Amino acid sequence: MVQLQASSKILYINTTFQGKSSDCNHMVYEKKSYSLILTSEAAALRCKLVEDFIKKNDTGNPRLRFFNTLPEVIDLTVGDVTFKVGPGQMSPNMTVERSRYSEVQCSLGSKPCSPLDLGLLDFGASYTVMLIKVKKSPKIPQYVLMTAGEVMFSITGLEFSYSQAPATMKSVLQAGWLLTVAFGNVIVLIVAEGAGLEQWIEFLLFACLLLGVCIIFSIMAHFYTYVDPDQMVKLYVGNSDKIDDDDANETGRKRNDMALKETSTKM
């Protein structure tokens, strides 16, 4: 809140971002609310002061407006209301029905663009949506690293649990491995949805958890005695053959005993 000490006043605003600076001079009036929107251009910052709508709608329905940072005109349809926003312009506040808008149709110039997910527009609220273009190419290294980490960790973990488990416990050990993955997903869900932490704190927490797990696994790996899967298979086969021989011998004894009993009965 700015004390004007008059019905109106010119505000002199100096902004600096990444070496770019801009001087914004705007006339403001008392009992009104404004939003200062800054956009980065090639040589400097551009600032735009827009008036906010502070009066509630008589029907209680939400108000919505869009700010277009793209270089082309964009058309949007939210329910029965159509918005047409020029480049670098703010659309007027429009009243829309309270609803969840998960697929808002839009067109950029003469080409259709991907549907927008605005979520729930609730009663008595006023929303400002900034339309920006997100490039996909900067995300490629992150996806490559995440995929490589998943391949190296998940596949090797399944192979380790399978090769080190006894022949009669292989399925159980693999199920246990997948169960730990499920517990990890539950932890992510609790932290991301229930804890209410800022995103950078979430990432720092996950990084600390991964570091702790790496230390624990390193200590366990140092003292772990590796089992040769081939020797384990041979041992299992040998035990199975021995058990089969014992069963065959036991069956032979029982048959001999039965034959002796029958002979004794006839005598």
TORVEXNU-380132 format. One record per residue (C-alpha): residue in one letter; x, y, z. Coordinates in steps of 0.05 Angstrom, whole numbers, always signed. Example, Ala and Ser with C-alpha at 12.3 -4.5 7.8 and 13.67 -1.06 7.14 Angstrom:
REM residues 2
{site A,{+246,-90,+156}}
{site S,{+273,-21,+143}}
REM end
This chain:
REM residues 267
{site M,{+0,+0,+0}}
{site V,{+26,+69,-20}}
{site Q,{+6,+132,+17}}
{site L,{-9,+184,-37}}
{site Q,{-27,+243,+9}}
{site A,{-69,+268,-48}}
{site S,{-125,+244,-94}}
{site S,{-73,+226,-148}}
{site K,{+2,+223,-155}}
{site I,{+55,+204,-206}}
{site L,{+96,+145,-183}}
{site Y,{+168,+141,-206}}
{site I,{+190,+68,-207}}
{site N,{+260,+44,-224}}
{site T,{+269,-30,-237}}
{site T,{+333,-71,-251}}
{site F,{+336,-143,-272}}
{site Q,{+398,-181,-299}}
{site G,{+433,-116,-317}}
{site K,{+371,-88,-352}}
{site S,{+338,-27,-322}}
{site S,{+274,+11,-334}}
{site D,{+242,+75,-308}}
{site C,{+166,+72,-302}}
{site N,{+126,+135,-289}}
{site H,{+52,+124,-279}}
{site M,{-6,+164,-252}}
{site V,{-43,+129,-196}}
{site Y,{-107,+148,-159}}
{site E,{-130,+138,-88}}
{site K,{-178,+82,-70}}
{site K,{-155,+41,-129}}
{site S,{-111,-21,-137}}
{site Y,{-59,-32,-191}}
{site S,{-13,-87,-216}}
{site L,{+55,-72,-244}}
{site I,{+74,-122,-298}}
{site L,{+147,-126,-320}}
{site T,{+169,-161,-384}}
{site S,{+240,-170,-410}}
{site E,{+257,-146,-479}}
{site A,{+322,-149,-519}}
{site A,{+352,-85,-492}}
{site A,{+312,-67,-430}}
{site L,{+253,-81,-386}}
{site R,{+183,-59,-403}}
{site C,{+135,-41,-349}}
{site K,{+59,-36,-353}}
{site L,{+12,-12,-298}}
{site V,{-58,-41,-301}}
{site E,{-116,-26,-256}}
{site D,{-145,-83,-214}}
{site F,{-219,-94,-206}}
{site I,{-230,-93,-130}}
{site K,{-306,-94,-129}}
{site K,{-339,-162,-124}}
{site N,{-388,-185,-176}}
{site D,{-461,-180,-156}}
{site T,{-471,-253,-174}}
{site G,{-409,-276,-138}}
{site N,{-379,-307,-200}}
{site P,{-304,-300,-211}}
{site R,{-272,-249,-255}}
{site L,{-217,-267,-304}}
{site R,{-167,-230,-347}}
{site F,{-106,-249,-389}}
{site F,{-39,-215,-401}}
{site N,{-7,-234,-467}}
{site T,{+69,-234,-469}}
{site L,{+70,-267,-538}}
{site P,{+84,-229,-602}}
{site E,{+17,-249,-634}}
{site V,{-56,-239,-620}}
{site I,{-87,-296,-580}}
{site D,{-161,-315,-576}}
{site L,{-187,-355,-518}}
{site T,{-255,-384,-501}}
{site V,{-271,-395,-427}}
{site G,{-341,-425,-422}}
{site D,{-386,-377,-460}}
{site V,{-338,-318,-455}}
{site T,{-287,-301,-510}}
{site F,{-223,-263,-498}}
{site K,{-181,-230,-552}}
{site V,{-114,-205,-526}}
{site G,{-63,-167,-568}}
{site P,{+12,-174,-559}}
{site G,{+36,-142,-495}}
{site Q,{-36,-125,-475}}
{site M,{-81,-140,-416}}
{site S,{-152,-162,-431}}
{site P,{-209,-130,-393}}
{site N,{-238,-164,-332}}
{site M,{-294,-211,-353}}
{site T,{-343,-249,-311}}
{site V,{-343,-325,-321}}
{site E,{-383,-380,-289}}
{site R,{-354,-415,-228}}
{site S,{-326,-481,-255}}
{site R,{-264,-521,-266}}
{site Y,{-233,-504,-333}}
{site S,{-184,-558,-352}}
{site E,{-185,-549,-428}}
{site V,{-192,-477,-449}}
{site Q,{-189,-472,-525}}
{site C,{-143,-419,-555}}
{site S,{-115,-398,-621}}
{site L,{-51,-360,-634}}
{site G,{-61,-319,-696}}
{site S,{-92,-368,-746}}
{site K,{-61,-430,-713}}
{site P,{-93,-469,-655}}
{site C,{-51,-475,-592}}
{site S,{-50,-526,-537}}
{site P,{-110,-524,-489}}
{site L,{-98,-487,-424}}
{site D,{-112,-515,-355}}
{site L,{-138,-459,-311}}
{site G,{-162,-504,-255}}
{site L,{-220,-483,-211}}
{site L,{-244,-411,-217}}
{site D,{-281,-401,-151}}
{site F,{-334,-354,-125}}
{site G,{-314,-283,-106}}
{site A,{-244,-287,-135}}
{site S,{-208,-247,-188}}
{site Y,{-156,-282,-232}}
{site T,{-100,-256,-276}}
{site V,{-68,-306,-323}}
{site M,{-2,-290,-357}}
{site L,{+7,-323,-425}}
{site I,{+80,-342,-437}}
{site K,{+115,-387,-486}}
{site V,{+156,-443,-455}}
{site K,{+209,-475,-498}}
{site K,{+215,-550,-495}}
{site S,{+288,-556,-516}}
{site P,{+317,-533,-448}}
{site K,{+280,-591,-415}}
{site I,{+315,-644,-457}}
{site P,{+378,-650,-413}}
{site Q,{+335,-659,-350}}
{site Y,{+295,-715,-383}}
{site V,{+359,-749,-408}}
{site L,{+390,-747,-338}}
{site M,{+326,-772,-305}}
{site T,{+318,-828,-355}}
{site A,{+392,-849,-349}}
{site G,{+386,-849,-273}}
{site E,{+322,-890,-275}}
{site V,{+353,-941,-322}}
{site M,{+417,-949,-282}}
{site F,{+381,-953,-215}}
{site S,{+317,-991,-229}}
{site I,{+343,-1045,-276}}
{site T,{+406,-1059,-235}}
{site G,{+365,-1062,-172}}
{site L,{+317,-1113,-201}}
{site E,{+375,-1154,-228}}
{site F,{+410,-1153,-161}}
{site S,{+348,-1174,-122}}
{site Y,{+336,-1230,-172}}
{site S,{+407,-1257,-175}}
{site Q,{+421,-1254,-100}}
{site A,{+356,-1286,-78}}
{site P,{+349,-1361,-67}}
{site A,{+314,-1398,-123}}
{site T,{+251,-1405,-81}}
{site M,{+250,-1332,-61}}
{site K,{+264,-1294,-126}}
{site S,{+192,-1271,-137}}
{site V,{+186,-1249,-64}}
{site L,{+250,-1208,-67}}
{site Q,{+230,-1173,-131}}
{site A,{+162,-1157,-100}}
{site G,{+199,-1128,-40}}
{site W,{+241,-1085,-87}}
{site L,{+178,-1057,-121}}
{site L,{+147,-1046,-52}}
{site T,{+204,-1000,-33}}
{site V,{+189,-960,-98}}
{site A,{+117,-954,-75}}
{site F,{+139,-928,-6}}
{site G,{+183,-877,-42}}
{site N,{+124,-853,-83}}
{site V,{+83,-845,-19}}
{site I,{+138,-802,+12}}
{site V,{+139,-758,-51}}
{site L,{+63,-751,-47}}
{site I,{+65,-731,+26}}
{site V,{+120,-680,+17}}
{site A,{+93,-651,-48}}
{site E,{+19,-648,-31}}
{site G,{+13,-650,+45}}
{site A,{+74,-614,+73}}
{site G,{+60,-547,+38}}
{site L,{+134,-532,+28}}
{site E,{+162,-485,-24}}
{site Q,{+188,-520,-86}}
{site W,{+262,-505,-73}}
{site I,{+255,-533,-3}}
{site E,{+223,-596,-32}}
{site F,{+282,-605,-80}}
{site L,{+332,-593,-24}}
{site L,{+296,-644,+20}}
{site F,{+296,-697,-35}}
{site A,{+370,-684,-49}}
{site C,{+387,-693,+26}}
{site L,{+346,-758,+28}}
{site L,{+382,-785,-33}}
{site L,{+449,-766,-3}}
{site G,{+432,-802,+61}}
{site V,{+409,-864,+24}}
{site C,{+473,-864,-18}}
{site I,{+515,-863,+45}}
{site I,{+475,-920,+77}}
{site F,{+478,-962,+13}}
{site S,{+553,-950,+7}}
{site I,{+565,-976,+78}}
{site M,{+521,-1037,+65}}
{site A,{+555,-1051,-1}}
{site H,{+623,-1049,+33}}
{site F,{+605,-1105,+81}}
{site Y,{+561,-1144,+34}}
{site T,{+584,-1214,+12}}
{site Y,{+566,-1225,-60}}
{site V,{+535,-1292,-78}}
{site D,{+551,-1324,-146}}
{site P,{+484,-1339,-179}}
{site D,{+513,-1399,-216}}
{site Q,{+537,-1431,-152}}
{site M,{+469,-1418,-120}}
{site V,{+434,-1452,-178}}
{site K,{+481,-1512,-174}}
{site L,{+470,-1517,-99}}
{site Y,{+395,-1514,-108}}
{site V,{+397,-1567,-163}}
{site G,{+441,-1612,-120}}
{site N,{+395,-1604,-60}}
{site S,{+335,-1619,-105}}
{site D,{+367,-1682,-132}}
{site K,{+386,-1704,-61}}
{site I,{+315,-1692,-38}}
{site D,{+288,-1731,-97}}
{site D,{+335,-1789,-81}}
{site D,{+315,-1788,-9}}
{site D,{+241,-1788,-30}}
{site A,{+254,-1846,-77}}
{site N,{+290,-1886,-23}}
{site E,{+235,-1871,+27}}
{site T,{+183,-1894,-24}}
{site G,{+222,-1958,-37}}
{site R,{+226,-1973,+38}}
{site K,{+152,-1963,+46}}
{site R,{+138,-2010,-12}}
{site N,{+185,-2063,+17}}
{site D,{+152,-2057,+85}}
{site M,{+83,-2066,+53}}
{site A,{+107,-2128,+14}}
{site L,{+135,-2159,+79}}
{site K,{+70,-2146,+115}}
{site E,{+30,-2180,+59}}
{site T,{+77,-2240,+61}}
{site S,{+71,-2247,+136}}
{site T,{-5,-2245,+131}}
{site K,{-7,-2301,+79}}
{site M,{+38,-2346,+122}}
REM end
